[in-house]
Amino acid sequence: MKKVFLSTLFLISILKIHAQCEADHTVLLNDFNFVPSELVILPGESVAFINIQGNHDLNGGINSVTGESFENPVEFNLEPTIGSAEGVCMDTLVFDVPGVYNFDSSVNFDAQSGMSFTLTVDAFDLNDLLNSMENVFESTYAFQAFTPDYLTSAGPWTLFVPNEAAIDDIQAYMSLGQFDMLSIPDFPEIMQYHIAPGLFMAEDLADGMSLTSAQGQSLDITEVGGSFYVEDAQIVSTNFTAFNGVVHVIDRCLAPDSLPGANVMKVIEESPDHQIFEEAIIAANLNDDLSFQATIDDTYDGPGPWTVFAPTDNAFEVFAASLNMTVDEFIDSQYLYEIVTQHIVNGCVDNFNSPNEIDDDCNDGLSDAITTSSISAGAVATNLDGNPLQFIVLDNGTISVIGLNNTVNITVTDILTYNGVVHVVDAVLSTEIAPLEGTCGSWTLELQSNSNGWEGSFLYLEVNGVIIDDIILLSGNNTTYDFAVNAGDVVNVYYVYEGGDYQSYALFDGENQLVVQTSGTETNLPSSFYGITACKEPNTSETICGDITLAQYNDSGNGWPSSSLDVYRNGTLDYTVAMPIGYGPQITTISANFNDSFDFIVNSTNLFNPEELGYRVYDSEGALIVDQNSFVVAPQNATNIVFCESEQGFDISETKGREARLIKMVNILGREQKEHKKGSVLFYIYDNGNVDKKVIH
């Protein structure tokens, strides 16, 4: 009975102290114990600390045993107090910030005796809320990775969270995968733009309202047809609440102003003034490359960053008219790829006074795009066609670009994207477009395939604007079609794709000379050709010495894949002869003049077995002059071949086919060169001591 009475008195005394130290929870301190030693509460709840025995304090700063900080979310400390059986109220503390709090008593040897206390303030915060929501998994990952403090701090915060469809759309738009998106340099800023300080429930939003984002820029709220939008994103689900804020789900991702565009291709696609350039890039099969994010996706050494000089639609209309073509005819023409690639640079600015040729390393995806701040007068870049682009910088800041044939002006500068930069130019950079001509008589179209026929694809043959026939290779690997042309006739050959791949065709004139040739692959279609003129009048000039014959071979029957034999006449590219398929010999006839000097350059790229290729060159009398057809050795260049010289006191027959051996080619800086590059000046050094200077056009 006595024990019950004493217990009742103790309980009554504690209740009195608790009334004086009123709180949601109570923790008792006695000799070497907190009771309870662990406690879980909600944010905003209070805890009363009551000392019932001994001299103790509440230490939430430095661990009395280890000397290290407790690193509590918020530091709390209470002064030492001597307890009594009735209990002494040390104080009441309110815990608003979620997290784990650790305490001990630092008086004497309390802590060493194990007197410690752990308090967990457990809240259903925005982090918990996002984890519990459906259809926002990828956004949840991004918020947790880049803005974790907003999800767990007291706030309150309003989050506009894109759904999965919105994330899929932005990944496709940026040409990036899920984890590559997280590598965007501005990603933390982008995520902060989806957060507004303050609690804004759906009923708090109003048309015309403007919220300030955590990133600093405004978020404009509009109402359209009863639906609310934040910027251009519709709010599709609302009022998902947590203790520190609210989540609204949106159907598009938000982007702050002044961020770079997605990629150079997107900039062109979205420009109303560059629809023709967009169509040309797609027709040239360069759109995927210009969309690739080499500077963000570092898992693949892809193309870029890019510098694109983008002619306007008006510029292309003027250019097409100069070729006597419509824009559509130009898009389908043989000139398309060469013209488009004049305007694209994959890499960095080169200065020819530099000790090293920078351009050789500009396809590795590591070099910078060319912004106006990196351009100085006289700087030179190399475009995708291998031609130099030189820059002029005027005192007023205007920048002009010098191409092979003309100069254009940059009218809009530095449209930055995540894979390069776009500059708008006022004209098309042109090249030397040689007229396509052939002799009169019976012309022949030869269609080839990889033995499956053309699978529905065909050619339209047009003479003087009238469609003569449509030509198809139904099956097998080749077919021919003969037709007659007269002097002055204009021939167009239209390729129409209806299926299949690895299709090619060639057009030969009345003397069986190759006029045009084109081939397709899995990713590139054959070209169409426009404005082929018949007939080139026979040249009876005394300067003509006869025809030379070029024969190409492949030991495995694969033609010259990704390769060509480039024929230079007096330092100027005269023919680029491809061999789409077959064992050979594929015969090409070339007319030679007296004193013409020919170079036969093997242009082979990405070829697995170059030793399979071969070629031979015969003079007008059928004598073998060059033999580079070996079963075990890749063909080599043959240079400075003079088939017939006209010089006083010499017998032409005695000098025909004379060959001097080229030792090396050097540029104007004396550095050895391995290939011809348009626009360069090369010096040919021969074993007989002669040195020839040639400007490569």
C-alpha positions, 0 to 999 in steps of 0.5 A: 500500500505504501509503494502504491502511495509513493508511486502515485505521489511521484506520478502526480509530481511529474504531471505537475512539472509536465504542466509547467513544462508543457510539450507534445513529448517528454524526455526524462534525465536521470543518472546516466540515462535519457528516458526514452533514449530514442524518440520519433516526432513530427516536424513542429512538435515540441519536446520537454526535457525534465531532470529527475536526478543528478547534474546533467545538461543537453549537449547537441554540439560536439560529441563529448566522447569523440570530440566531433560535431554531431552535425545536427540539422539545427543545434540545440543546447540546454544548460546543466541542471540539478534534478530532484525527485519532483523533477526540474523542467530544463526547457521545452524545444520545438523541432521544425527541421526534419532529420536525425538529432543526436545529444549527450550530457557533457557533465562529468562522465555522463557521456562516457557512461553512455548517457546519450539520446537520439531524436528523429524528426520524421516528415512526409516531405517533398522528397517522400512525396515524389517517391510515392507519385506515379508517372514522374520517375525521371523527374524525381531522379533529376530533382533529387540529384540536383535540388535535394535541399529544396525537397527536405528543407522547411520551405514551403516550396511549389514544384512544377514537375514534368511527367514522363511524356514530357521527359520523353519529348525533351530527350527526343528534342535534345537527341539525348538519353536519360542520363546524358540529359543530366550532363547538360551544364545548365541542368541545376539552373533548369531544375531550379526554374521548376521551383517557386518559393512559397505555397501555391495551391491550385486554387491560389493560381490566377490568370496573369499571375507571375511567380519568381522561380528559385532560379530567379526568372519569372514563371508566368501563369495563364488560364486558357479554356479553364486549364492553367499553364505555367509558361507553355506547360499545362498543369495536368494534375494538382495539389500533391501536398507534403509538410514543406510544399506542394507538387503540380504535374505539368506536360512539358519541361520548362527552360529559363531564358538565355539558355543555348538551343537544343542543337544546331539542327533544331535551331535551323528547323525552328527558324522560319527563314531557313526552311530550304536549308533544313530541307537541303541538310536532310536531303544531304543526310546530315541532319542526324550528325548535326543533332548529335550531342558530342559535347554532352554525350561523352560515351561516344566520340561522335561528330561536332561541335558544329559551326554552321553558316546558314543561308536564308531561304531568299539566298537559296532562291537566288542561288538556284535561279543562278543555276537555272533551276527551281529550289526543288530541282536544286534539292534533288540535284548533283550539286546539293551535297557539295553546296551544303557542306561548304557551310558546315565546319566540324571543329575549330579555327585553324591558323596556317601560321601555327606549327601544327595543322589543327584541322587534322584533329577537328573531327574528334568531337573535342574542339570548340565551335567557332563563335565570333569571339574566336574569329580574328582577321585572316583566320581559316577554317576547313569545311566538310567539303575540305575547302578553306573558309577565311574570315574578314573582320571589319572595324565595325565588327562585321564578319565576312566569310570567303569561300571558294568562289564568293564572299558572304556576310554574317548577318546574325551571329552566335546562336549558341546550342549545346552542340555548336553554334549557328551564324546566319549568312546573306548568300550561299557559299558556291563552288566552281560548278563545271557544266555537264556535257557530252558528245552527240549520238546514242547515250547509255544509262547503266543501272547497277545493284547488288543483284536484287534489282532496284526494288521499285526505285526508278529513273525518270529520263527527261530531254528538253523538259519532256519525260522520255521514259522511266527506267527500272532494274527489275532484277539482277545486277545491271541493265542498260538503256540507250537513247539519242541526243542531238546538239543543244539537247538538255538532259535531266536524270531524276532518281525516284526512291521506292525501296532498296539500297546499294543502287547506282547508275552511270551515264555515258555519252556518244563516245562512251565517255562517262558523263555522270555517275552516282551510287547509294548505300544503306544511308545515302541515296543516289543523286539526280542530275540536271542540265546535262548538255549535248553535244560538246562539239568534237575538238579538232584542235591541234592541241588534242593528242588522243584519248587515254583509258582508265581501267579499275578493278576489285579482286572481290567484286565489291567495286571501289566502296567509299573510294574513288580515283581522282584524276588531276589535269595540270593540278586541277581536279578533272574527274572523280571516278567511282566504281560502285560494284563489280570486279572490273575492268570498269573503263573510263575514257579521258581526252588528253591534250598535248603537254597535259600533266596527269595525276592519278590519286587514290582517294580511299577512306574507311576501306577494310581491304585496300589491297583489293583495289587496282587500276591501270592507265593506257595511252591513246595507242593502248600502251600500258603506262601505269599499272597499279593492279596488284593482288597483294598491294594497295594501289599507289598514286601515279603523278606527273604523267605526260602522255604526249608532249609537243615541243620543238625538236622532239618526236612525240612518239618518243616522249609519250608515256614518260614518267618522272617519280614524285618524291614528295609534296610539300605546302608553302610552309615546307611541311609534307602533304599526303593528299590534295586539298582544294584551295591549297598550294602544293610543290611537287618535288621529283627525282629528276630535280624538278619542282612544280608549283600547283594550285589545287582547285 
